């Protein structure tokens, strides 16, 4: 993050590993629930806090991606789904990564 900047770097397609680590730290610092709903699938009923922080996490993710990437992920319903789709776009699916390994 550049000195004086107001958040993590923008995802430009070339810096995914750095962006992902920085964004994860940013979300966790924002609120641990924001990071939890981004990192993990929420099973069952969502609490009011989970709903609130999912919306904040989605907004934060949308704010940090280009319009091109936004067009590919904007229909996802949860921060977790967006996070997973960004991983697939920039690294490949889990199955593809396992096949490469």
C-alpha positions in Angstrom: 0.0 0.0 0.0 1.4 3.4 -1.0 2.0 5.9 1.8 -1.1 8.1 2.2 -3.4 5.7 0.4 -6.8 4.9 1.9 -6.9 1.2 1.4 -5.4 -1.8 -0.2 -4.2 -1.7 -3.9 -6.6 -2.0 -6.8 -6.6 -5.4 -8.5 -5.3 -4.8 -12.0 -4.8 -8.4 -13.1 -1.0 -8.4 -12.6 -0.8 -8.3 -8.8 -3.3 -10.9 -7.6 -1.1 -12.7 -5.0 -0.1 -9.3 -3.4 -3.7 -7.9 -3.7 -5.2 -11.1 -2.2 -3.0 -11.0 0.9 -3.4 -7.2 1.3 -7.2 -7.4 0.9 -7.5 -10.3 3.4 -5.7 -8.3 6.0 -7.8 -5.2 5.2 -11.0 -7.1 5.6 -9.9 -8.7 8.8 -8.9 -5.3 10.2 -12.2 -3.8 9.1 -14.0 -6.5 11.2 -13.3 -10.1 11.9 -16.9 -11.0 10.8 -16.2 -9.3 7.4 -13.3 -11.6 6.9 -15.1 -14.7 8.1 -18.0 -14.3 5.7 -15.5 -13.6 2.9 -13.2 -16.6 3.6 -15.8 -19.2 4.6 -19.2 -20.4 3.4 -21.9 -19.4 5.8 -24.1 -22.5 6.5 -27.6 -22.1 7.7 -29.3 -18.9 8.8 -27.3 -15.7 8.5 -27.1 -13.5 11.6 -27.8 -9.8 11.4 -24.1 -9.1 11.9 -23.1 -11.6 9.1 -25.5 -9.9 6.7 -24.2 -6.5 7.6 -20.6 -7.4 7.2 -21.2 -9.4 4.1 -22.6 -6.3 2.5 -19.6 -4.2 3.7 -17.1 -6.9 2.4 -18.8 -7.0 -1.0 -18.7 -3.2 -1.3 -15.0 -3.3 -0.3 -14.2 -6.0 -2.9 -16.2 -4.2 -5.6 -14.3 -1.0 -4.8 -11.0 -2.7 -5.3 -11.5 -4.3 -8.7 -11.5 -3.0 -12.3 -14.7 -2.6 -14.3 -13.7 -5.5 -16.4 -13.4 -7.8 -13.4 -16.5 -6.3 -11.8 -18.5 -7.4 -14.9 -17.5 -11.0 -14.2 -18.3 -11.1 -10.5 -21.1 -8.6 -9.9 -23.9 -11.2 -10.0 -22.4 -13.2 -7.1 -24.6 -13.0 -3.9 -22.0 -13.2 -1.2 -18.5 -11.9 -0.5 -17.3 -15.5 -0.3 -18.6 -16.2 -3.8 -16.9 -13.1 -5.1 -13.7 -14.1 -3.4 -13.8 -17.6 -4.9 -14.6 -16.3 -8.4 -11.6 -13.9 -8.2 -9.4 -16.8 -7.3 -10.7 -18.8 -10.2 -10.3 -15.9 -12.6 -6.7 -15.2 -11.6 -5.3 -18.6 -10.6 -7.7 -21.1 -12.0 -10.1 -23.5 -10.5 -9.1 -25.8 -7.6 -9.3 -28.8 -9.9 -7.1 -27.1 -12.5 -4.5 -26.1 -9.9 -4.5 -29.7 -8.6 -4.0 -31.0 -12.2 -1.1 -28.6 -12.8 0.5 -29.7 -9.6 
